[in-house]
């Protein structure tokens, strides 16, 4: 957030450690910049369970009101519920206070447009210019904005999801679902939705607590051992874990196996394309090749994007796609809304289970299988672009894609993505292949290339 970089927004909103990188003063100034951008519109503000949520929400609200914006206060709410309300009620936009998957000491600010989708990068730049150039338009004392509290936002959200699945078929199956909402806002809607779908629900980490005592907010495999154990202990048919603002969902099958986000997305993609052949499927370049395999098999077309949920949403809007996804638990179901939605994802998985009569593990076993490997190499920020340019040179003649870093596909169905991190001084590697040996070979080969280029540039 330095004035030198003139950047407030990162890959997914504004993020920082509370009272260090993201202070109330910054939040007030950001709110005023957002309000100036929206020109005294009507905006909705909500927050997740983080202890700093009310503090930063009130600061942002003060900034918005200072520019003459009226604020509808949603309070504790999942991000996708806020986004749906914005779109349905035709307000000018909204602000969500959340740091998504980051630890408890972090928080952030996401800004949505009137369609509920987060702002495009050009729109973010306009807010950044207002912020850094101190061009906020403060209202006169008698034209300040007003506030009111919203009611029924969760009711509307749960009802909207149910419209997109066969509720009667799911109810007939009487599924048992274990839910882990990481002590945050997913507990307000996730378990309720599942019960209204006729499921027996076992919830862990369901109490609202912004210190996240049950587990870290990011639904990574190492954080979901409790959910896995619960699924096995209660013999649940499905386990679902949300992140702190409930826009992402990661699933556990009936055996207690934690499944990658690529697989759950590919499963939804398969049955979506069976009903809608010819549709475009939007996904980030880090997603598995299984997404393309499924698209090829069922008559779809993959549109690759840079990494970032905002980019996926904006691309869906641009190419008129009704399905998007990310490799770490984000599913964007366009008929509902073109944003990540964890509860919608859970309902879609249950719908597929009811439709086929199959267990989750059986459904996922029918998908193309890939082994995955990752790597990480430290790289000074000043060298990142030079490293990438040289790395691309070494891949000449191969099947490459340079939309976001370097992705190389090989004829044996293996692939690797090498890209500079947008948040750390590192390069990240994501490899996949039909066997583990090939995965290790790719990670080792490209790690050596990157390290050698860095050494040459330092000399």
SVG drawing of the C-alpha trace seen along z (x, -y; Angstrom):
<svg xmlns="http://www.w3.org/2000/svg" viewBox="-39 -22 68 67">
<polyline fill="none" stroke="black" stroke-width="0.4" points="0.0,0.0 2.9,-2.3 2.7,-5.6 5.8,-4.6 3.9,-1.7 0.5,-3.5 -1.1,-0.1 -3.9,0.6 -5.5,3.6 -3.8,6.9 -4.9,10.1 -8.2,10.2 -8.9,6.9 -6.9,4.9 -5.1,7.1 -2.9,6.5 -2.1,7.1 -4.6,5.2 -3.2,2.0 0.1,2.5 -0.5,2.6 -4.3,2.0 -5.2,-0.6 -8.5,-2.4 -7.0,-5.5 -6.3,-3.7 -9.8,-2.2 -11.4,-5.6 -9.4,-7.1 -10.1,-4.0 -13.8,-4.3 -13.8,-8.0 -12.0,-7.1 -14.5,-4.3 -17.4,-6.7 -15.9,-9.3 -15.6,-6.7 -19.3,-5.7 -20.4,-9.3 -22.7,-9.3 -24.3,-6.0 -26.1,-3.4 -23.6,-0.8 -23.9,2.4 -21.2,3.2 -20.6,6.5 -17.8,8.4 -16.7,11.9 -16.0,13.2 -12.6,11.6 -12.2,9.7 -11.2,6.6 -14.3,6.8 -16.6,4.3 -13.6,1.9 -12.7,1.7 -16.3,1.9 -17.2,-1.2 -14.1,-3.0 -15.0,-2.3 -18.6,-3.3 -17.4,-6.6 -15.4,-7.2 -18.3,-6.4 -20.7,-8.6 -18.3,-11.5 -18.7,-11.5 -22.4,-11.5 -22.9,-7.7 -25.8,-5.9 -24.8,-2.7 -26.9,0.4 -25.2,2.4 -25.3,6.2 -23.2,7.1 -21.9,10.6 -22.5,12.2 -20.9,14.5 -19.3,12.7 -21.5,14.4 -24.7,13.6 -23.6,9.9 -22.9,10.1 -26.2,11.7 -28.1,9.0 -26.2,6.2 -27.2,7.6 -30.8,8.4 -31.6,5.0 -29.8,2.9 -27.8,0.8 -24.6,-0.9 -22.2,1.6 -20.8,2.9 -17.8,3.5 -16.9,6.7 -14.4,6.6 -12.6,9.9 -9.1,11.4 -10.6,14.6 -8.2,17.5 -5.5,15.4 -4.8,15.9 -6.7,14.1 -4.3,11.1 -5.1,10.1 -8.1,8.4 -9.0,6.8 -11.4,4.8 -13.2,6.1 -15.2,3.7 -18.1,4.9 -19.8,3.3 -23.6,3.2 -23.7,6.7 -22.1,8.1 -18.8,8.9 -15.6,7.4 -14.3,4.4 -12.2,4.8 -8.6,3.7 -9.2,0.4 -11.9,-0.5 -9.5,0.3 -6.9,-2.0 -9.5,-4.8 -10.0,-4.3 -6.2,-4.1 -5.7,-7.4 -8.4,-9.1 -6.7,-7.7 -3.1,-8.6 -3.9,-11.9 -6.2,-12.9 -9.0,-13.7 -11.9,-12.6 -15.1,-14.6 -16.3,-15.3 -19.9,-16.2 -21.2,-19.2 -22.4,-18.8 -26.1,-18.7 -25.6,-16.1 -23.7,-13.4 -24.7,-9.8 -27.2,-7.9 -27.2,-4.3 -29.7,-1.5 -29.5,2.1 -30.4,4.9 -32.7,7.8 -33.3,11.1 -30.1,11.2 -29.3,14.8 -33.0,15.9 -32.8,14.5 -29.4,16.1 -30.4,19.7 -33.6,19.5 -31.7,18.4 -29.4,21.4 -32.2,23.9 -33.7,22.7 -30.7,24.2 -30.9,27.8 -33.4,30.6 -34.4,30.1 -36.9,33.0 -34.3,35.5 -31.7,34.4 -34.2,34.6 -35.2,38.1 -31.6,39.3 -31.4,38.1 -27.6,37.4 -25.5,36.9 -23.1,33.9 -20.3,32.8 -19.5,29.1 -16.5,27.0 -17.1,23.3 -13.9,22.4 -15.7,20.4 -16.9,17.8 -19.8,16.7 -20.2,19.9 -21.9,21.2 -24.8,18.7 -25.9,20.2 -24.1,23.5 -25.6,25.8 -29.0,24.1 -29.0,24.7 -28.0,28.3 -30.8,28.9 -33.3,27.3 -32.1,29.8 -33.1,32.6 -29.6,33.4 -28.6,34.5 -25.8,32.0 -22.9,32.4 -21.0,29.2 -17.6,28.6 -16.0,25.2 -19.4,23.7 -19.3,21.0 -18.5,17.5 -15.0,16.7 -12.7,14.4 -9.6,15.9 -10.3,19.1 -9.6,21.5 -10.7,24.6 -8.4,24.3 -6.7,21.8 -9.2,20.2 -7.6,21.6 -9.3,25.0 -6.0,26.7 -5.6,30.5 -3.3,29.9 -6.0,27.8 -8.9,30.2 -7.8,33.3 -10.6,32.6 -13.2,32.6 -11.8,35.8 -11.9,37.5 -15.5,36.3 -16.7,37.6 -15.3,41.1 -16.5,41.0 -20.1,40.1 -20.1,42.0 -21.1,38.9 -21.8,39.0 -19.9,35.8 -17.7,33.2 -17.5,29.6 -15.1,26.9 -15.4,23.2 -12.9,20.4 -13.6,17.4 -16.0,15.5 -17.5,18.8 -16.9,18.1 -14.7,21.2 -15.5,24.8 -13.3,27.9 -14.8,31.3 -14.1,34.5 -15.5,37.8 -17.3,40.5 -14.0,42.3 -12.5,39.2 -10.3,38.3 -9.7,34.6 -10.3,33.9 -8.4,31.2 -10.4,28.2 -9.7,29.2 -11.6,32.4 -14.8,30.9 -14.7,28.2 -14.2,30.9 -17.1,32.9 -19.5,29.9 -18.1,29.1 -18.8,32.6 -22.5,32.6 -22.9,28.9 -21.6,29.7 -23.8,32.9 -26.7,30.5 -25.2,27.5 -22.8,28.7 -20.9,26.0 -20.6,23.8 -17.4,21.9 -15.6,22.9 -13.5,20.2 -10.6,21.1 -7.2,19.8 -4.1,21.1 -3.1,22.9 -6.0,25.3 -5.4,28.9 -5.5,30.3 -8.4,32.4 -10.6,29.4 -9.6,29.3 -10.0,33.1 -13.5,32.9 -14.3,30.0 -13.0,31.9 -15.0,35.0 -18.3,33.3 -18.2,30.6 -17.1,27.6 -14.4,24.9 -11.9,23.8 -11.0,20.1 -7.8,19.8 -7.2,16.7 -4.6,15.2 -4.8,16.3 -7.3,14.5 -11.1,14.8 -11.8,11.3 -10.2,12.2 -12.3,15.3 -15.5,13.4 -14.7,10.6 -13.8,13.0 -17.0,15.0 -18.9,11.7 -16.9,10.8 -17.3,14.2 -20.8,14.9 -19.8,18.0 -22.0,19.7 -19.3,21.7 -15.9,20.8 -13.6,22.3 -10.3,22.3 -8.0,25.1 -8.3,24.3 -12.0,24.5 -13.6,21.8 -16.7,22.6 -18.5,19.8 -22.0,21.0 -23.3,18.4 -27.0,19.2 -26.8,18.3 -24.1,15.6 -20.7,15.3 -18.7,15.3 -17.2,17.9 -19.9,19.3 -19.1,22.1 -22.7,22.9 -23.7,23.1 -20.9,25.4 -22.0,27.7 -25.5,27.8 -24.3,28.6 -22.2,31.6 -25.3,32.9 -27.4,32.4 -25.0,34.5 -24.9,37.2 -28.7,37.4 -29.0,37.3 -26.6,40.3 -27.1,42.2 -23.4,42.5 -21.0,41.8 -18.6,38.8 -15.6,41.1 -17.2,43.0 -18.0,39.8 -14.5,38.4 -12.9,41.7 -14.6,41.4 -12.7,38.2 -9.3,38.0 -6.5,38.7 -3.4,36.6 -0.6,36.5 0.3,33.1 3.6,31.6 4.6,28.1 7.8,26.2 8.9,22.9 12.1,20.9 13.1,17.6 13.7,14.8 14.3,11.1 11.5,8.9 13.8,6.9 14.7,10.0 11.3,11.5 10.5,10.2 14.1,10.8 13.9,14.4 10.5,14.9 11.8,13.5 14.8,15.8 12.7,18.8 10.4,18.3 13.4,18.2 14.4,21.7 11.0,23.1 11.0,22.1 9.6,24.7 7.4,26.2 3.6,25.9 3.6,22.8 1.2,20.3 2.5,17.0 -0.6,15.4 0.5,15.6 4.1,16.8 5.1,19.8 2.9,22.9 4.2,25.7 2.2,28.7 3.8,31.9 2.5,34.6 2.5,37.2 -0.3,35.1 2.1,33.6 2.3,29.9 4.1,27.3 3.3,23.8 6.1,21.5 5.1,18.1 6.3,15.3 4.2,14.9 2.2,11.7 2.5,11.5 6.0,13.0 9.5,12.8 9.3,16.3 8.6,18.3 6.0,21.0 5.9,24.2 2.8,26.4 3.4,29.7 1.0,32.4 1.4,35.7 -0.1,39.2 2.5,40.6 4.4,39.2 7.8,39.8 7.1,37.5 5.8,34.8 9.0,34.9 11.1,34.8 9.3,31.6 9.6,29.9 13.3,30.7 14.0,29.7 12.3,26.3 13.5,25.6 17.1,26.0 16.4,23.7 15.0,21.0 17.8,21.2 20.4,21.1 18.9,18.0 18.7,16.3 22.4,17.1 23.4,15.7 21.4,12.5 23.0,12.0 26.6,12.4"/>
</svg>
